């Protein structure tokens, strides 16, 4: 199942795992979502309901549009990722990234900000797409990937709901990190082992403030 495959792909890269499968939290009917978010038009939405007074656990749901899932079944990016399915792939991957990152941090009793979720998801889109393309086309370096993800992708103000600046900041920091990562991947011949994988796993475990400081420091190096 594609969402489980995405969870395993991301989890394998960062060497993280959680006790839950993303499908246990999947909702495909907007009518089952809280009333406050039913009118949204996005095809991907992570819903986090804060615990009631005295409660300890937040309620989490990942909404993915059924049409999106059907398209991914027809043009499975895990078999072949291409320009016709990459947008749908990134939407689904973003949802799985949000779910996994939130669940992993919750398991370590760490709060997560929206900026942190969005920045990590943008990094995950690049990293998971890179790994997938290298697996599918082992003799080719996906040089166009970063440009397509960060330069040709635009924020839809209807979906951003007034958070355009937050999404721009998340994308800006993620692009700076991925630019440096791309340079390292080129130097090591595109392989996933060694320093690159260690760097990714360290980065995943940093707090948001330390992620930002690390990116700024690396950009000046």
C-alpha positions as a Markdown table, in Angstrom:
| # | Residue | x | y | z |
|---|---|---|---|---|
| 1 | Unk | 0.0 | 0.0 | 0.0 |
| 2 | Unk | 1.5 | 3.2 | -1.1 |
| 3 | Unk | 1.2 | 5.3 | 2.1 |
| 4 | Unk | 2.8 | 2.5 | 4.1 |
| 5 | Unk | 5.6 | 2.4 | 1.5 |
| 6 | Unk | 6.1 | 6.1 | 1.8 |
| 7 | Unk | 6.2 | 5.8 | 5.6 |
| 8 | Unk | 8.8 | 3.1 | 5.3 |
| 9 | Unk | 10.8 | 5.1 | 2.7 |
| 10 | Unk | 11.0 | 8.2 | 5.0 |
| 11 | Unk | 11.6 | 6.1 | 8.1 |
| 12 | Unk | 14.3 | 4.1 | 6.5 |
| 13 | Unk | 16.2 | 7.2 | 5.4 |
| 14 | Unk | 16.1 | 8.8 | 8.8 |
| 15 | Unk | 16.2 | 5.6 | 10.8 |
| 16 | Unk | 13.0 | 6.4 | 12.7 |
| 17 | Unk | 10.0 | 4.3 | 13.3 |
| 18 | Unk | 6.7 | 4.7 | 15.2 |
| 19 | Unk | 4.3 | 2.1 | 16.6 |
| 20 | Unk | 1.5 | 3.1 | 14.2 |
| 21 | Unk | 0.8 | 2.7 | 10.5 |
| 22 | Unk | -0.4 | 5.8 | 8.7 |
| 23 | Unk | -3.5 | 4.0 | 7.4 |
| 24 | Unk | -4.8 | 3.7 | 11.0 |
| 25 | Unk | -5.2 | 7.5 | 10.9 |
| 26 | Unk | -6.3 | 8.0 | 7.3 |
| 27 | Unk | -9.6 | 9.7 | 6.5 |
| 28 | Unk | -10.9 | 10.0 | 3.0 |
| 29 | Unk | -14.4 | 11.4 | 3.7 |
| 30 | Unk | -14.4 | 15.1 | 4.6 |
| 31 | Unk | -17.7 | 14.7 | 6.3 |
| 32 | Unk | -16.0 | 12.8 | 9.0 |
| 33 | Unk | -13.6 | 15.6 | 9.8 |
| 34 | Unk | -14.2 | 18.3 | 12.5 |
| 35 | Unk | -16.7 | 20.9 | 11.4 |
| 36 | Unk | -14.1 | 23.6 | 11.5 |
| 37 | Unk | -12.1 | 22.1 | 8.6 |
| 38 | Unk | -14.7 | 20.4 | 6.5 |
| 39 | Unk | -15.0 | 23.4 | 4.1 |
| 40 | Unk | -11.3 | 23.3 | 3.2 |
| 41 | Unk | -10.4 | 22.4 | -0.4 |
| 42 | Unk | -7.0 | 20.9 | 0.0 |
| 43 | Unk | -6.4 | 17.3 | -1.1 |
| 44 | Unk | -4.1 | 16.7 | 1.9 |
| 45 | Unk | -4.7 | 17.9 | 5.5 |
| 46 | Unk | -3.3 | 16.8 | 8.8 |
| 47 | Unk | -5.8 | 17.4 | 11.6 |
| 48 | Unk | -4.6 | 17.6 | 15.1 |
| 49 | Unk | -7.2 | 18.1 | 17.9 |
| 50 | Unk | -5.7 | 19.2 | 21.2 |
| 51 | Unk | -6.6 | 17.1 | 24.2 |
| 52 | Unk | -9.4 | 18.1 | 26.4 |
| 53 | Unk | -8.7 | 19.5 | 29.8 |
| 54 | Unk | -7.0 | 16.9 | 31.8 |
| 55 | Unk | -6.3 | 14.7 | 28.8 |
| 56 | Unk | -2.9 | 13.6 | 27.7 |
| 57 | Unk | -3.3 | 12.6 | 24.0 |
| 58 | Unk | -4.1 | 14.7 | 21.0 |
| 59 | Unk | -6.4 | 13.2 | 18.3 |
| 60 | Unk | -4.7 | 13.0 | 14.9 |
| 61 | Unk | -6.2 | 12.3 | 11.4 |
| 62 | Unk | -4.6 | 12.5 | 8.0 |
| 63 | Unk | -7.1 | 13.5 | 5.3 |
| 64 | Unk | -6.2 | 12.6 | 1.7 |
| 65 | Unk | -8.7 | 13.1 | -1.1 |
| 66 | Unk | -9.9 | 9.8 | -2.5 |
| 67 | Unk | -9.3 | 11.0 | -6.1 |
| 68 | Unk | -5.7 | 11.6 | -5.2 |
| 69 | Unk | -5.3 | 8.1 | -3.9 |
| 70 | Unk | -7.0 | 6.7 | -7.0 |
| 71 | Unk | -4.6 | 8.6 | -9.3 |
| 72 | Unk | -1.6 | 7.3 | -7.3 |
| 73 | Unk | -2.9 | 3.7 | -7.7 |
| 74 | Unk | -3.1 | 4.1 | -11.4 |
| 75 | Unk | 0.3 | 5.8 | -11.8 |
| 76 | Unk | 2.2 | 4.4 | -8.9 |
| 77 | Unk | 5.2 | 6.6 | -8.2 |
| 78 | Unk | 6.9 | 3.9 | -6.2 |
| 79 | Unk | 7.2 | 2.0 | -9.5 |
| 80 | Unk | 7.9 | 5.0 | -11.7 |
| 81 | Unk | 8.0 | 8.6 | -10.6 |
| 82 | Unk | 7.5 | 11.1 | -13.5 |
| 83 | Unk | 6.2 | 14.5 | -14.3 |
| 84 | Unk | 2.7 | 13.2 | -14.6 |
| 85 | Unk | 2.4 | 11.9 | -11.0 |
| 86 | Unk | 5.0 | 13.9 | -9.1 |
| 87 | Unk | 2.5 | 16.5 | -7.8 |
| 88 | Unk | 0.2 | 13.9 | -6.4 |
| 89 | Unk | 3.2 | 12.0 | -5.0 |
| 90 | Unk | 4.4 | 15.1 | -3.2 |
| 91 | Unk | 0.9 | 15.8 | -1.7 |
| 92 | Unk | 0.7 | 12.2 | -0.3 |
| 93 | Unk | 4.3 | 12.3 | 0.8 |
| 94 | Unk | 3.7 | 15.6 | 2.7 |
| 95 | Unk | 0.9 | 14.1 | 4.6 |
| 96 | Unk | 2.9 | 11.0 | 5.5 |
| 97 | Unk | 5.9 | 13.2 | 6.5 |
| 98 | Unk | 3.7 | 15.3 | 8.8 |
| 99 | Unk | 2.2 | 12.2 | 10.4 |
| 100 | Unk | 5.5 | 10.5 | 10.9 |
| 101 | Unk | 7.3 | 13.5 | 12.2 |
| 102 | Unk | 4.5 | 14.4 | 14.6 |
| 103 | Unk | 4.2 | 10.8 | 15.9 |
| 104 | Unk | 8.0 | 10.4 | 16.3 |
| 105 | Unk | 8.3 | 13.6 | 18.2 |
| 106 | Unk | 5.3 | 12.8 | 20.4 |
| 107 | Unk | 6.9 | 9.6 | 21.2 |
| 108 | Unk | 9.9 | 11.6 | 22.5 |
| 109 | Unk | 7.6 | 14.0 | 24.4 |
| 110 | Unk | 8.6 | 16.9 | 22.1 |
| 111 | Unk | 6.2 | 19.6 | 20.8 |
| 112 | Unk | 6.3 | 20.5 | 17.1 |
| 113 | Unk | 5.5 | 23.8 | 15.5 |
| 114 | Unk | 3.7 | 24.2 | 12.2 |
| 115 | Unk | 6.9 | 25.8 | 10.7 |
| 116 | Unk | 8.9 | 22.8 | 11.8 |
| 117 | Unk | 6.4 | 20.4 | 10.3 |
| 118 | Unk | 6.4 | 22.3 | 7.0 |
| 119 | Unk | 10.2 | 22.7 | 6.7 |
| 120 | Unk | 10.8 | 19.0 | 7.4 |
| 121 | Unk | 8.1 | 18.0 | 4.9 |
| 122 | Unk | 9.8 | 20.1 | 2.2 |
| 123 | Unk | 13.2 | 18.4 | 3.0 |
| 124 | Unk | 11.5 | 15.0 | 3.0 |
| 125 | Unk | 10.0 | 15.7 | -0.5 |
| 126 | Unk | 13.5 | 16.3 | -1.9 |
| 127 | Unk | 15.2 | 13.5 | 0.0 |
| 128 | Unk | 12.5 | 10.8 | -0.6 |
| 129 | Unk | 12.2 | 11.8 | -4.3 |
| 130 | Unk | 16.0 | 11.7 | -4.7 |
| 131 | Unk | 16.2 | 8.3 | -3.1 |
| 132 | Unk | 13.3 | 7.0 | -5.2 |
| 133 | Unk | 14.6 | 8.3 | -8.5 |
| 134 | Unk | 18.1 | 6.9 | -7.8 |
| 135 | Unk | 16.5 | 3.5 | -7.1 |
| 136 | Unk | 14.5 | 3.7 | -10.3 |
| 137 | Unk | 17.2 | 5.3 | -12.5 |
| 138 | Unk | 20.5 | 4.3 | -10.8 |
| 139 | Unk | 22.7 | 5.7 | -13.6 |
| 140 | Unk | 21.2 | 9.2 | -13.5 |
| 141 | Unk | 21.6 | 12.0 | -11.0 |
| 142 | Unk | 18.2 | 13.9 | -10.7 |
| 143 | Unk | 19.8 | 17.4 | -11.2 |
| 144 | Unk | 16.5 | 19.0 | -11.9 |
| 145 | Unk | 14.7 | 17.9 | -8.7 |
| 146 | Unk | 15.6 | 20.8 | -6.5 |
| 147 | Unk | 14.7 | 23.4 | -9.1 |
| 148 | Unk | 11.3 | 21.8 | -9.7 |
| 149 | Unk | 10.5 | 21.5 | -6.0 |
| 150 | Unk | 11.6 | 24.9 | -4.8 |
| 151 | Unk | 11.6 | 27.2 | -7.9 |
| 152 | Unk | 8.7 | 26.0 | -9.9 |
| 153 | Unk | 6.3 | 25.2 | -7.0 |
| 154 | Unk | 4.0 | 28.1 | -5.9 |
| 155 | Unk | 2.0 | 28.6 | -2.7 |
| 156 | Unk | -1.8 | 28.6 | -3.3 |
| 157 | Unk | -3.2 | 31.4 | -1.1 |
| 158 | Unk | -6.5 | 29.7 | -1.0 |
| 159 | Unk | -4.9 | 26.7 | 0.8 |
| 160 | Unk | -2.4 | 28.7 | 2.9 |
| 161 | Unk | -5.2 | 30.4 | 4.8 |
| 162 | Unk | -3.1 | 33.5 | 5.6 |
| 163 | Unk | 0.0 | 31.6 | 6.4 |
| 164 | Unk | 1.9 | 32.4 | 3.2 |
| 165 | Unk | 4.8 | 33.9 | 5.0 |
| 166 | Unk | 5.2 | 30.8 | 7.2 |
| 167 | Unk | 5.2 | 28.5 | 4.1 |
| 168 | Unk | 7.7 | 30.7 | 2.3 |
| 169 | Unk | 10.0 | 30.6 | 5.3 |
| 170 | Unk | 9.8 | 26.9 | 5.6 |
| 171 | Unk | 10.5 | 26.5 | 1.9 |
| 172 | Unk | 13.4 | 29.0 | 2.0 |
| 173 | Unk | 15.2 | 27.1 | 4.8 |
| 174 | Unk | 14.5 | 23.7 | 3.3 |
| 175 | Unk | 15.9 | 24.9 | -0.1 |
| 176 | Unk | 19.1 | 26.1 | 1.6 |
| 177 | Unk | 19.5 | 22.8 | 3.3 |
| 178 | Unk | 18.8 | 20.8 | 0.2 |
| 179 | Unk | 21.2 | 22.9 | -1.9 |
| 180 | Unk | 24.0 | 21.9 | 0.4 |
| 181 | Unk | 22.8 | 18.4 | 0.5 |
| 182 | Unk | 22.8 | 18.2 | -3.3 |
| 183 | Unk | 26.4 | 19.3 | -3.4 |
| 184 | Unk | 27.4 | 16.6 | -0.9 |
| 185 | Unk | 25.5 | 14.0 | -2.9 |
| 186 | Unk | 27.3 | 15.0 | -6.1 |
| 187 | Unk | 30.7 | 14.8 | -4.3 |
| 188 | Unk | 30.0 | 11.3 | -3.1 |
| 189 | Unk | 28.7 | 10.1 | -6.5 |
| 190 | Unk | 25.0 | 10.1 | -5.5 |
| 191 | Unk | 25.3 | 7.2 | -3.1 |
| 192 | Unk | 23.0 | 7.2 | 0.0 |
| 193 | Unk | 25.7 | 6.0 | 2.5 |
| 194 | Unk | 28.2 | 7.6 | 4.8 |
| 195 | Unk | 28.2 | 11.3 | 5.7 |
| 196 | Unk | 25.1 | 12.2 | 3.8 |
| 197 | Unk | 22.9 | 9.8 | 5.5 |
| 198 | Unk | 24.4 | 10.6 | 8.9 |
| 199 | Unk | 23.8 | 14.3 | 8.3 |
| 200 | Unk | 20.1 | 13.7 | 7.4 |
| 201 | Unk | 19.6 | 11.6 | 10.5 |
| 202 | Unk | 21.2 | 14.2 | 12.8 |
| 203 | Unk | 19.1 | 17.0 | 11.1 |
| 204 | Unk | 15.8 | 15.1 | 11.6 |
| 205 | Unk | 16.5 | 14.9 | 15.4 |
| 206 | Unk | 17.2 | 18.5 | 15.9 |
| 207 | Unk | 14.7 | 20.9 | 17.3 |
| 208 | Unk | 13.3 | 23.6 | 15.0 |
| 209 | Unk | 15.6 | 26.3 | 16.4 |
| 210 | Unk | 18.7 | 24.1 | 16.0 |
| 211 | Unk | 17.6 | 23.2 | 12.5 |
| 212 | Unk | 17.4 | 26.8 | 11.5 |
| 213 | Unk | 20.8 | 27.6 | 13.2 |
| 214 | Unk | 22.4 | 24.6 | 11.5 |
| 215 | Unk | 21.1 | 25.7 | 8.1 |
| 216 | Unk | 22.2 | 29.3 | 8.6 |
| 217 | Unk | 25.7 | 28.2 | 9.8 |
| 218 | Unk | 26.1 | 25.8 | 6.8 |
| 219 | Unk | 25.0 | 28.5 | 4.3 |
| 220 | Unk | 27.8 | 30.7 | 5.6 |
| 221 | Unk | 30.4 | 28.0 | 5.4 |
